[in-house]
Amino acid sequence: MQLLEQEKPIATVAPLLVARGVTKTFDRTRALAGADFELRSGEVHGLLGANGAGKSTLSKVIAGHYPLDAGELTYRGHEIRLRNTRDALRNGIAIVMQETSLVPDLSVLENIFLPELGRKGWLDYPAMRRRGREILASLGQDGGLPFDMEVRRLSSAQKQLVEIAKALGVDASLLIFDEPTASLSPGEVERLFDVMARLRASGRGLVFVSHRLEEVFAITDRVTVMREGRTVMNARPTASLTQAELIRAMVGAELGAIYTREHEAASSAAPVALEVRGLASPPVVRDCSFSVRRGEILGLGGLVGAGRSEALEAIFGLRARPAGDVLVGGRPLPAESPKKAIRAGIGFVAEDRRTQNIVPDLSVRENLLLAHLGAHRGFFCNYKQREAKAQALMASLGLPAERLLDASMLNFSGGMQQKIIIARWLMLDPSVLILDEPTKGVDIGTRASIYAMLREIAARGVAIVVVSSDFEELLGLCDRIVVISDGRTIADLPSGMLDEEKLTLLAAPRTSMARNTELLRVLAGEQDGAGFWALIEEDKLICLNAVVSNPRVDPGFVAGEAKSFDQTRIPIALRQREATFVAEPQDGRATLVVPMTSPRGHDLGWVGLSVPPGRALPPAETIRARIEAMAATL
């Protein structure tokens, strides 16, 4: 992720907010035990910690969600006592939650000015629209939100923007961002950081809570780290720290390379455990095909809304599957039957822990045995059949057997809940384990242990399919990555051939490629040739798009394919990448290859045009100018 230009706050600036010795207890659990925190105007301050460290609790104390038990909050030089969120909003303190607090049935405009709806008198909608446009303009997002649309129809990124606009609607000068990027694509994260940079430049103080360390280094000026309810690193300049130092502060120990592979990649001779052919589940999933072998970890990459999660749900039987085939171990899997999927050997860890994976009112033991009920045949539950394995799995998670009797899963951290959910499926010895965002909202220490757990499962011969919006996670964990865009399989490549930038370009919605595709179509048509867009590194390319008007000059690759130069029909042009057309000796075709850069300076790969032999070549400068003009609009 590209680092943003940061205006560093001046050291002598008086603090906007100071928290000293804050404590907070829930029943017998002490969530905060003397936490300290300081925020200045005009800075982004990272608040970090492992799961259960107390960072979300401290954020909610500052935002008025929880009253503090002891300690003090000083805001703009005066001590304050917040009884509720309304008190916080009146003081100019707002929080942008990971799970948005918007009203789905109200319009965007009504959500932005939600506090106004609780006041007496008529609402001045024209004035609200004018103020709404001013707020979006101040964020550099003119026209970025449809004011009359219901919030339920917005994307995750748009909902985050509504939350930010809502905070500015009450003139908040202190904004807390609690895991704001958890559901955003890399491109959407970058746009959010642009918005945050504008807020910082306007003099507001921003608190940024995140588990993603690369984002912390990209956007924050200072960081505070919490552990077990206490502040263990207080307001250190981000530029003075390394990632290893932050991890050590968060987990209290050195953490090795979390993506170190402890298992051999699955052999190409290993049996195919799961095969998906032409899967469709309208309206999101249109045409998905992939396979995964025993012992292999396969990643499904793409942006939020690309259809990855919906494809997994269709495979497992949670969604209609009107087209396509799913085979488990070579045998067809009937559609729309999770019970049959479980009995065929598929385990599925859904994305939302709280609503899709756990039953809060059941004990840990009962939650652990839920999958057993789906696989079991017969009238009685027959829990005893799984008792010994349940205890063994709890021991492998570092939990004593008596914790099986805990009355609620909510007594555990989010990371431990996730491990128990994975263990639930291991009780059935699945042949395929599917996981949707398995480390969402989990700290780096717990992520490392989940990765190790998944690698150990793969080493036993289980085929694993992982969906993740964290591209670094996919690249580090998976042996192979299938890219899905607009509900279709776009590419199937070894993870070693990819990096985050390449994966982002491959995952881009086909609709966002419309200008590029149109230019390729026009150029290929005008010259009776072929146009392509590719990523090039050393002697290999990954094709992002290709349009062929004349089959005689087909370049020898299609969108989503990775090939060495020698495997294509234009190896000389690809190697030389001259400023003019380069002829291929074997057939005389001439090819121009032009670098493409975005307005923000990002490398977008190369655009090429091949012309058949004997045809007059167009001026290379003219073709280059047309490509650069198109790139300027991306």
C-alpha positions in Angstrom: 0.0 0.0 0.0 1.4 3.4 -1.0 2.3 5.6 2.0 0.4 8.8 2.1 2.0 12.2 2.6 1.5 13.0 6.2 1.6 16.4 7.9 3.2 15.6 11.2 1.7 17.4 14.2 3.9 19.9 16.0 5.2 18.5 19.3 4.1 21.6 21.3 0.4 21.4 20.3 -1.9 21.0 23.4 -3.7 17.7 23.5 -7.3 17.5 22.3 -8.0 14.6 24.6 -6.2 13.0 27.5 -7.3 9.8 29.3 -5.6 9.0 32.5 -5.9 5.9 34.6 -9.2 4.8 33.0 -10.7 1.6 34.5 -13.8 -0.3 33.4 -15.2 -3.6 34.7 -18.0 -5.8 33.3 -19.2 -8.2 36.0 -16.0 -10.0 37.0 -14.0 -9.0 33.9 -11.8 -6.0 34.1 -11.6 -4.7 30.6 -9.6 -1.6 31.4 -7.0 -1.4 34.3 -5.6 2.1 34.4 -5.4 2.9 30.6 -3.8 6.1 29.4 -4.2 7.8 26.0 -3.5 11.2 24.4 -4.7 12.6 21.2 -3.8 15.9 19.5 -5.7 17.9 16.9 -4.5 17.4 13.4 -3.1 13.9 13.9 -4.1 10.3 13.2 -3.3 8.2 16.3 -3.2 4.5 16.1 -4.7 2.5 19.0 -3.5 -1.1 18.8 -3.6 -4.3 20.9 -4.4 -8.0 20.7 -8.0 -9.3 21.0 -9.2 -8.5 24.5 -6.5 -5.8 25.1 -9.2 -3.2 25.8 -8.8 -0.9 22.8 -12.5 -1.1 21.7 -13.6 -0.6 25.3 -11.5 2.5 25.7 -12.8 3.8 22.3 -16.4 3.3 23.6 -15.6 5.0 26.9 -14.3 8.0 24.9 -17.3 8.0 22.7 -19.8 7.8 25.6 -21.0 4.2 25.0 -19.7 3.2 28.5 -19.3 5.3 31.5 -15.8 4.9 33.1 -15.5 3.4 36.6 -12.4 5.4 37.6 -9.9 7.7 36.0 -10.4 10.9 34.1 -11.1 12.2 30.6 -9.8 15.7 29.8 -11.2 17.2 26.5 -10.0 20.6 25.2 -8.4 21.3 28.6 -11.5 20.5 30.7 -12.4 17.3 32.5 -15.6 15.7 31.2 -18.0 13.0 32.3 -19.9 11.4 29.5 -23.1 9.7 30.5 -24.1 8.5 27.0 -23.3 9.0 23.3 -25.5 12.1 23.1 -23.2 13.8 25.6 -20.2 12.8 23.4 -21.8 14.1 20.2 -22.7 17.4 21.9 -19.0 17.7 22.8 -17.9 16.9 19.2 -16.8 13.2 19.8 -18.1 10.6 17.3 -17.2 7.0 16.5 -17.2 5.2 13.1 -17.8 1.6 13.9 -16.7 -1.5 12.0 -20.3 -2.7 12.0 -22.0 0.5 11.0 -24.7 2.0 13.3 -26.8 3.2 10.4 -30.6 2.7 9.9 -30.9 0.5 6.8 -34.5 1.6 5.9 -33.8 5.3 6.0 -32.2 7.3 3.1 -28.5 8.3 3.0 -29.5 11.9 3.7 -31.6 11.0 6.8 -28.8 8.8 8.1 -26.2 11.6 7.8 -28.5 13.9 9.8 -29.9 11.2 12.1 -29.5 13.3 15.3 -31.8 15.9 13.7 -34.6 13.4 13.4 -34.9 13.3 17.2 -35.5 17.0 17.5 -38.8 18.8 17.6 -40.1 20.7 14.6 -40.0 20.2 10.8 -37.0 18.9 9.0 -35.5 21.3 6.5 -34.6 18.9 3.7 -33.2 21.5 1.2 -30.9 22.8 3.9 -29.9 19.2 4.8 -29.0 18.6 1.2 -26.9 21.7 0.9 -25.1 20.8 4.1 -24.7 17.2 2.9 -23.1 18.4 -0.3 -20.7 20.7 1.6 -19.7 17.8 3.9 -18.9 15.5 0.9 -17.1 18.3 -0.9 -14.9 18.8 2.2 -14.0 15.1 2.0 -13.2 15.2 -1.7 -16.3 13.1 -2.4 -18.5 15.4 -4.4 -21.5 13.3 -5.7 -20.0 10.3 -3.9 -23.3 9.3 -2.2 -26.9 9.1 -3.6 -28.8 11.0 -0.9 -32.2 9.5 -1.7 -31.1 5.8 -1.8 -31.8 3.5 1.2 -28.7 2.7 3.1 -29.3 -1.0 2.9 -28.5 -0.8 -0.9 -25.0 0.8 -0.4 -21.7 -0.9 -0.5 -19.5 -1.3 2.6 -17.3 1.6 1.5 -20.3 3.8 0.9 -21.7 3.0 4.4 -18.4 4.0 5.9 -18.6 7.3 4.1 -22.1 7.9 5.4 -20.8 7.2 9.0 -18.0 9.8 8.5 -20.4 12.3 7.0 -22.8 11.7 9.9 -20.0 12.5 12.3 -19.2 15.8 10.5 -22.9 16.6 10.4 -22.6 17.2 14.2 -19.3 19.1 13.7 -17.3 16.4 15.4 -13.7 17.4 16.0 -12.7 14.0 17.4 -13.4 10.9 15.3 -12.7 7.3 16.3 -12.4 4.8 13.5 -12.9 1.3 14.9 -11.6 -1.3 12.4 -13.0 0.8 9.5 -11.2 -1.2 6.8 -12.2 -4.7 7.8 -14.7 -5.0 4.9 -13.0 -2.8 2.3 -11.0 -3.6 -0.8 -7.4 -2.2 -1.1 -8.7 0.5 -3.5 -11.5 1.4 -1.1 -9.0 1.5 1.8 -6.9 4.0 -0.2 -9.9 6.2 -0.8 -10.8 6.1 2.9 -7.2 7.1 3.8 -7.6 10.1 1.4 -10.7 11.1 3.4 -8.8 10.7 6.7 -5.9 12.7 5.4 -8.3 15.6 4.6 -9.9 15.3 8.1 -6.4 15.5 9.7 -5.5 18.5 7.5 -8.7 20.2 8.7 -7.4 20.1 12.3 -9.5 17.2 13.6 -8.1 14.5 15.8 -8.5 10.9 14.6 -8.2 7.7 16.5 -7.5 4.7 14.2 -8.1 1.2 15.7 -6.8 -1.6 13.4 -5.2 -5.0 13.4 -3.6 -4.4 10.0 -0.1 -3.1 10.7 0.7 -2.1 7.1 -2.3 0.4 7.4 -1.0 1.7 10.8 2.3 2.6 9.2 0.5 4.1 6.1 -1.8 6.5 7.9 -0.9 7.1 11.6 1.3 9.8 13.1 1.6 8.2 16.6 0.6 4.9 18.1 -0.5 3.7 21.5 -0.5 0.0 22.3 -2.7 -1.7 24.9 -2.3 -5.2 26.5 -4.6 -6.7 29.1 -6.4 -3.4 29.8 -3.2 -1.4 30.3 -1.3 1.0 28.1 2.1 -0.6 27.4 3.3 1.9 24.7 2.0 5.5 24.9 1.9 7.9 22.0 5.1 6.9 20.2 5.8 8.4 16.8 5.0 5.8 14.2 8.1 6.7 12.1 10.3 5.7 15.1 9.0 2.1 15.2 9.4 -1.1 13.3 6.7 -3.7 12.7 8.6 -6.1 15.0 8.5 -3.6 17.8 4.8 -3.1 17.5 4.1 -6.8 17.4 6.3 -7.3 20.5 4.4 -4.6 22.4 1.0 -6.1 21.3 1.6 -9.7 22.2 4.4 -9.4 24.8 6.8 -11.6 22.8 8.6 -11.9 19.5 6.4 -13.3 16.8 8.1 -15.1 13.9 7.1 -14.8 10.3 3.4 -15.5 10.4 3.2 -16.8 6.9 6.1 -19.3 7.2 5.0 -22.4 5.4 5.2 -25.5 7.5 3.7 -27.8 4.9 4.7 -28.8 1.3 2.4 -27.5 -1.4 0.0 -30.1 -2.6 1.4 -32.3 -5.4 -0.2 -31.9 -8.8 -0.7 -35.6 -8.6 -2.8 -35.3 -5.4 -6.5 -36.2 -5.8 -8.9 -33.4 -6.5 -11.0 -33.0 -3.4 -13.4 -30.3 -4.6 -14.2 -29.3 -8.2 -16.6 -26.5 -9.2 -17.6 -26.1 -12.8 -19.6 -23.2 -14.3 -21.3 -22.4 -10.9 -24.0 -19.8 -11.1 -26.2 -18.4 -8.3 -27.9 -15.2 -9.6 -27.7 -12.4 -9.3 -24.1 -12.2 -7.9 -22.4 -15.5 -9.0 -22.4 -15.9 -12.8 -19.7 -18.4 -13.9 -17.2 -19.7 -11.4 -14.9 -22.7 -11.9 -12.0 -23.9 -9.9 -10.6 -27.1 -8.2 -8.6 -27.8 -5.1 -6.5 -30.8 -4.3 -6.0 -32.7 -1.1 -3.5 -30.9 1.1 -3.7 -27.7 -0.8 -4.7 -24.2 0.5 -6.6 -22.3 -2.3 -7.5 -18.7 -2.0 -10.4 -16.9 -3.6 -9.3 -13.4 -4.2 -11.5 -10.4 -5.2 -13.1 -7.3 -4.0 -16.0 -7.0 -1.7 -19.2 -7.7 -3.7 -17.3 -9.8 -6.4 -19.3 -12.9 -5.5 -16.7 -14.9 -3.5 -18.8 -15.4 -0.3 -21.9 -16.1 -2.4 -20.1 -18.8 -4.4 -19.0 -20.5 -1.1 -22.6 -20.4 0.2 -23.9 -21.9 -3.1 -21.4 -24.7 -2.9 -22.4 -25.4 0.7 -26.1 -25.4 -0.2 -27.1 -22.1 1.5 -28.0 -20.5 -1.9 -29.8 -21.7 -5.0 -27.5 -23.2 -7.6 -29.5 -23.2 -10.9 -26.4 -23.8 -13.1 -23.1 -25.5 -12.6 -21.7 -28.7 -11.0 -20.0 -29.3 -7.7 -18.0 -32.5 -7.2 -16.6 -33.7 -3.9 -14.1 -36.5 -4.3 -15.3 -36.9 -7.9 -19.0 -37.4 -6.8 -21.7 -34.9 -7.7 -23.0 -32.8 -4.7 -26.7 -32.1 -4.8 -27.7 -28.4 -4.7 -29.3 -26.5 -1.8 -28.7 -29.0 0.9 -26.1 -28.0 3.7 -26.9 -31.4 5.4 -25.8 -33.3 2.3 -22.7 -31.0 1.9 -21.7 -31.9 5.5 -22.2 -35.6 5.0 -20.2 -35.4 1.8 -17.3 -34.1 3.9 -17.5 -30.3 3.6 -17.0 -28.0 6.5 -17.9 -24.3 6.3 -16.8 -21.4 8.5 -19.0 -18.5 7.5 -17.9 -14.8 7.6 -20.0 -13.4 10.4 -19.0 -15.0 13.7 -21.9 -13.6 15.8 -24.8 -14.2 13.4 -23.7 -17.2 11.3 -21.4 -19.3 13.4 -22.3 -19.3 17.1 -25.4 -19.6 19.2 -24.7 -17.3 22.2 -27.3 -19.0 24.4 -25.7 -22.5 24.0 -22.7 -23.7 26.0 -19.2 -24.1 24.4 -19.8 -27.8 24.2 -23.1 -27.4 22.5 -21.7 -24.9 20.0 -18.8 -27.3 19.3 -21.2 -30.1 18.6 -23.5 -28.2 16.2 -21.9 -29.6 13.1 -22.2 -33.1 14.5 -26.0 -32.6 14.6 -25.9 -31.9 10.9 -23.9 -35.0 10.1 -25.6 -37.3 12.5 -28.3 -39.7 11.4 -30.8 -41.0 13.9 -33.3 -39.8 16.5 -30.9 -39.2 19.4 -28.1 -36.7 19.5 -25.4 -39.3 20.4 -23.0 -36.6 21.7 -20.9 -39.3 23.5 -19.6 -40.4 20.1 -17.7 -37.1 19.9 -16.9 -36.5 23.5 -13.3 -37.7 23.5 -12.5 -35.8 20.3 -14.1 -32.6 21.7 -11.8 -32.8 24.8 -8.8 -33.5 22.6 -9.6 -30.5 20.4 -10.0 -28.2 23.4 -6.6 -29.3 24.6 -5.1 -28.6 21.2 -6.5 -25.0 21.5 -4.9 -24.6 25.0 -8.2 -24.7 26.8 -8.9 -27.0 29.8 -11.7 -29.6 29.3 -13.9 -27.9 31.9 -14.2 -24.8 29.6 -16.5 -27.0 27.5 -19.1 -26.3 30.2 -18.9 -22.5 29.9 -22.4 -21.3 29.6 -21.7 -18.9 26.7 -19.3 -18.6 23.8 -19.3 -14.9 24.4 -17.0 -15.5 27.4 -14.2 -16.0 24.9 -12.3 -13.5 22.8 -13.2 -13.3 19.1 -10.0 -15.1 18.2 -10.7 -18.0 20.5 -14.3 -18.2 19.3 -13.0 -18.5 15.7 -10.7 -21.4 16.7 -13.6 -23.2 18.4 -15.7 -22.8 15.3 -12.9 -24.3 13.1 -12.5 -27.1 15.7 -16.3 -27.8 15.3 -15.7 -28.9 11.8 -12.5 -30.9 12.6 -14.6 -33.1 14.8 -16.1 -34.5 11.6 -12.8 -35.2 9.8 -13.8 -33.2 6.7 -12.1 -33.7 3.3 -12.8 -30.0 2.4 -12.8 -27.0 4.8 -14.1 -23.7 3.4 -13.5 -20.5 5.4 -14.9 -17.1 4.6 -12.8 -14.2 6.1 -11.3 -16.5 8.9 -9.2 -13.7 10.5 -11.6 -10.8 10.2 -11.3 -8.6 13.3 -8.6 -10.8 14.8 -5.3 -9.5 16.2 -2.0 -10.5 14.7 -1.0 -12.9 17.4 -4.3 -14.9 17.0 -4.0 -14.7 13.2 -0.6 -16.4 13.4 -2.0 -19.2 15.4 -5.0 -19.6 13.0 -2.6 -19.7 10.1 -0.5 -22.4 11.8 -3.8 -24.3 12.6 -4.8 -24.2 8.9 -1.4 -25.3 7.7 -1.5 -28.3 10.1 -5.0 -29.2 8.8 -3.7 -29.0 5.2 -0.7 -31.2 6.1 -3.2 -33.9 7.1 -4.6 -34.0 3.5 -7.6 -31.7 4.0 -8.3 -29.4 1.0 -8.8 -25.8 2.3 -10.5 -22.9 0.5 -10.1 -19.5 2.0 -11.9 -16.2 1.1 -10.1 -13.1 2.4 -10.3 -9.4 1.6 -6.7 -9.1 3.0 -4.6 -9.7 -0.1 -1.4 -10.0 2.0 -3.1 -12.9 3.9 -4.1 -14.7 0.7 -0.6 -14.3 -0.8 1.2 -15.5 2.4 -1.1 -18.4 3.3 -2.3 -19.9 0.0 -0.6 -22.1 -2.5 -2.8 -20.9 -5.4 -5.2 -18.0 -5.9 -8.4 -18.0 -8.0 -9.5 -14.4 -8.8 -13.2 -13.7 -9.0 -14.6 -10.4 -10.4 -18.2 -9.6 -11.1 -19.2 -13.1 -10.3 -16.9 -14.8 -12.8 -13.6 -16.6 -12.5 -10.9 -14.3 -14.0 -7.6 -16.0 -13.2 -6.1 -19.1 -11.5 -2.5 -18.6 -10.6 0.2 -19.8 -8.2 0.5 -17.3 -5.3 4.2 -17.0 -5.9 3.5 -15.2 -9.3 1.5 -12.5 -7.6 1.8 -9.5 -5.3 -0.8 -7.2 -3.8 -0.7 -4.7 -6.7 -1.1 -7.5 -9.3 -3.9 -9.1 -7.4 -5.7 -5.7 -7.1 -5.5 -5.2 -10.8 -6.7 -8.7 -11.6 -9.6 -8.3 -9.1 -10.8 -5.0 -10.5 -14.5 -5.1 -11.5 -14.9 -5.6 -15.3 -17.1 -2.5 -15.3 -14.1 -0.5 -14.1 -12.2 -1.8 -17.2 -14.9 -0.5 -19.6 -12.7 2.4 -20.8 -9.7 0.2 -21.2 -11.7 -2.5 -23.0 -13.3 0.1 -25.3 -9.9 1.5 -26.2 -8.4 -2.0 -26.9 -11.5 -2.8 -29.1 -11.2 0.5 -31.1 -7.4 0.2 -31.6 -7.7 -3.5 -32.6 -10.6 -2.7 -35.0 -8.9 0.3 -36.6 -5.6 -1.7 -37.3 -7.3 -5.1 -38.0 -5.1 -6.4 -35.2 -5.1 -7.3 -31.5 -4.9 -5.2 -28.3 -3.9 -6.4 -24.8 -3.3 -5.1 -21.3 -0.8 -7.1 -19.2 1.4 -7.0 -16.1 5.0 -7.7 -17.1 7.8 -8.8 -14.7 11.2 -10.2 -15.9 10.4 -12.7 -18.6 6.7 -13.4 -17.7 3.4 -11.7 -18.2 -0.1 -11.9 -16.6 -2.8 -10.9 -19.1 -5.5 -8.6 -17.6 -7.5 -8.1 -20.8 -7.2 -8.9 -24.5 -9.3 -8.0 -27.6 -8.5 -9.7 -30.9 -10.0 -8.5 -34.2 -7.8 -10.5 -36.5 -7.0 -14.1 -35.4 -3.8 -14.0 -37.5 -2.3 -11.7 -34.9 -3.6 -13.3 -31.7 -0.9 -12.7 -29.1 -1.1 -16.2 -27.7 -2.7 -15.4 -24.4 -6.1 -14.5 -23.0 -7.3 -12.6 -19.9 -6.3 -14.3 -16.6 -3.4 -16.3 -18.2 0.2 -16.2 -17.0 2.9 -17.1 -19.6 6.6 -16.7 -20.2 7.5 -14.5 -23.1 8.6 -17.6 -25.1 5.1 -19.1 -24.7 3.5 -16.2 -26.5 3.6 -15.2 -30.2 5.2 -11.8 -29.5 8.3 -12.7 -27.4 10.6 -10.1 -29.1 8.3 -7.1 -28.6 7.7 -8.1 -25.0 11.4 -8.3 -24.3 12.4 -5.1 -26.0 9.4 -2.9 -25.1 10.7 -0.2 -27.5 9.1 3.2 -28.1 8.3 2.1 -31.6 6.6 -1.0 -33.2 8.8 -4.1 -33.0 8.5 -6.8 -35.7 8.5 -10.6 -34.9 10.8 -12.4 -37.3 8.6 -15.6 -37.5 5.5 -13.9 -39.0 6.3 -10.2 -39.5 3.6 -8.9 -37.2 4.6 -5.6 -35.5 3.8 -4.8 -31.8 3.9 -1.6 -29.8 4.0 -2.0 -26.0 3.3 1.1 -23.9 3.6 1.5 -20.1 0.4 2.7 -18.3 0.4 4.8 -15.1 -2.6 6.0 -13.0 -3.1 9.7 -12.1 -1.8 8.8 -8.6 1.4 7.4 -10.1 0.6 3.7 -9.7 2.0 1.3 -12.2 -0.9 -0.2 -14.1 1.0 -2.5 -16.3 1.5 -2.3 -20.1 -0.9 -1.9 -23.1 0.1 -3.5 -26.4 -1.2 -3.3 -30.0 -0.2 -5.9 -32.6 -0.6 -5.1 -36.3 -0.7 -7.8 -39.1 2.3 -8.0 -41.5 2.2 -5.8 -44.6 -0.1 -3.2 -43.0 1.1 0.4 -42.7 2.0 1.1 -39.1 0.2 4.0 -37.3 2.4 6.6 -35.6 3.6 5.2 -32.3 3.3 8.6 -30.7 -0.4 8.8 -31.6 -1.1 5.4 -30.1 0.9 6.2 -27.0 -1.0 9.5 -26.5 -4.4 7.7 -26.7 -3.3 5.2 -24.1 -2.0 7.9 -21.8 -5.3 9.9 -22.2 -7.3 6.8 -21.3 -5.1 6.1 -18.2 -5.6 9.6 -17.0 -9.3 8.9 -16.5 -8.8 5.7 -14.4 
